[in-house]
Each structure stands twice: as C-alpha cells, then as structure tokens.
C-alpha cells in the first residue's frame, strides 16, 4: 500500500500551502521527535513556517532524505527541522514519503515553540 502521507498544493501563485493528511499521520511512524528550536534563533527572535518532504526507505522505514519544499525563511530553523526529520523512523512497508509542515513560533508565547 502506498499512502500519500500529506499534500502540498498551491494556495496562491507565490506560496504553497502545506498540510498533512490523513489526520492520524503519527500512526505511520515508530519514532518521531520535535525539531529543536535553536537558542541562536530564539535569541534573535526568529520564527517561521516551512514545509518539508521526507523520503522514506519502504523496507526499513528510515528517512533517507529531507527536502525543503518551503523554507521557514531562517536557515538555522530549516536545518534544525531537516536534521530532526532524518532521525524519524516510519513503520516499514507503509509509506515512501511524507510531507510535513513545521511552524517555529516565538518563545514565551502561549503557543508551543513548534506547532504541528
């Protein structure tokens, strides 16, 4: 079974909309970790929303590649998300890719530092 894990379509000509589907995306993974919100980014009051495509080895479930589909606008945040996604592990034989949005919010807000 090849599952389309998420869709990344065009919201407008300038900026892609990125959302995960189905709602139970976590059920496809054995190991997930939240991306680290780097202290440097927090000190500089950086935030942003991005969209990432994970390539997954169907046989092992290992994430073999992470591609930035939409940058957060801050390289250190993109790098943090990509490095974390490389540590994820999907259940073998279910999916060969996933598309995930990530939002790094400002520290000290009532929201999570990283929303998803």
C-alpha positions as CSV (number, residue, x, y, z in Angstrom):
1,X,0.0,0.0,0.0
2,X,1.4,3.4,-1.0
3,X,0.0,6.0,1.2
4,X,0.0,9.7,0.2
5,X,1.0,10.9,3.6
6,X,0.4,14.6,3.0
7,X,-0.5,17.1,0.3
8,X,1.4,20.2,-0.6
9,X,-0.7,22.2,-3.0
10,X,-0.8,25.8,-4.2
11,X,-2.6,28.3,-2.1
12,X,-1.6,31.1,-4.4
13,X,0.9,31.5,-7.2
14,X,3.5,32.8,-4.7
15,X,3.3,30.5,-1.7
16,X,2.5,26.8,-1.4
17,X,0.0,25.6,1.2
18,X,1.3,22.6,3.1
19,X,-0.7,20.4,5.3
20,X,-0.5,16.8,6.5
21,X,-3.1,14.3,5.7
22,X,-4.5,12.0,7.0
23,X,-5.2,13.3,10.4
24,X,-3.5,10.2,12.0
25,X,-0.1,10.8,10.4
26,X,1.7,9.9,13.6
27,X,0.4,6.3,13.3
28,X,2.7,5.8,10.3
29,X,5.8,6.4,12.4
30,X,7.6,4.4,15.1
31,X,9.9,7.3,16.1
32,X,9.1,11.0,15.9
33,X,11.0,13.9,17.5
34,X,10.1,17.5,17.7
35,X,12.6,19.8,15.9
36,X,14.9,21.7,18.3
37,X,14.3,25.4,18.5
38,X,17.9,26.6,18.4
39,X,18.9,29.1,21.1
40,X,20.5,31.3,18.5
41,X,17.2,31.7,16.6
42,X,15.4,32.3,19.9
43,X,17.9,35.0,20.9
44,X,17.4,36.7,17.6
45,X,13.5,36.4,17.9
46,X,13.3,34.3,14.7
47,X,10.2,32.3,13.7
48,X,8.7,30.9,10.6
49,X,6.7,28.3,8.9
50,X,8.1,25.7,6.5
51,X,7.2,22.6,4.6
52,X,9.4,19.5,4.3
53,X,9.3,16.4,2.2
54,X,10.7,13.2,3.8
55,X,11.9,10.4,1.5
56,X,11.5,7.1,3.3
57,X,13.0,3.7,2.6
58,X,9.9,1.4,2.4
59,X,11.9,-1.7,3.5
60,X,13.3,-0.2,6.7
61,X,11.2,2.9,7.4
62,X,14.4,5.0,7.7
63,X,14.2,8.6,6.5
64,X,16.8,8.8,3.8
65,X,16.4,12.4,2.6
66,X,14.7,15.6,3.7
67,X,13.9,18.3,1.1
68,X,12.8,21.8,2.0
69,X,9.6,22.5,-0.1
70,X,9.0,25.8,1.6
71,X,11.6,27.5,3.8
72,X,10.8,28.9,7.2
73,X,12.8,31.9,6.0
74,X,15.5,31.2,8.5
75,X,18.3,28.7,7.5
76,X,19.0,27.6,11.1
77,X,15.4,26.7,11.6
78,X,15.3,24.8,8.3
79,X,18.5,23.0,9.2
80,X,17.1,22.1,12.7
81,X,13.9,20.6,11.2
82,X,15.8,18.7,8.5
83,X,18.2,17.2,11.0
84,X,15.4,16.1,13.2
85,X,13.4,14.6,10.4
86,X,16.4,12.4,9.4
87,X,16.1,10.8,12.9
88,X,12.5,9.7,12.3
89,X,11.6,6.2,11.5
90,X,8.4,5.1,9.8
91,X,6.7,1.7,10.1
92,X,8.3,-0.5,7.3
93,X,6.4,-1.2,4.1
94,X,3.7,1.5,4.6
95,X,4.9,4.8,3.0
96,X,7.8,6.0,0.8
97,X,7.4,9.7,1.6
98,X,5.7,12.2,3.8
99,X,5.2,16.0,3.6
100,X,5.0,17.8,6.9
101,X,4.6,21.5,7.8
102,X,6.5,22.9,10.7
103,X,6.0,26.2,12.5
104,X,8.6,27.7,14.8
105,X,6.9,30.3,17.0
106,X,8.5,32.8,19.3
107,X,9.5,31.6,22.7
108,X,7.5,32.9,25.6
109,X,4.2,32.9,23.6
110,X,1.3,30.9,24.9
111,X,1.7,28.6,21.9
112,X,4.1,25.7,21.6
113,X,7.6,26.7,20.2
114,X,7.0,24.4,17.4
115,X,3.4,23.7,16.1
116,X,2.3,20.8,14.0
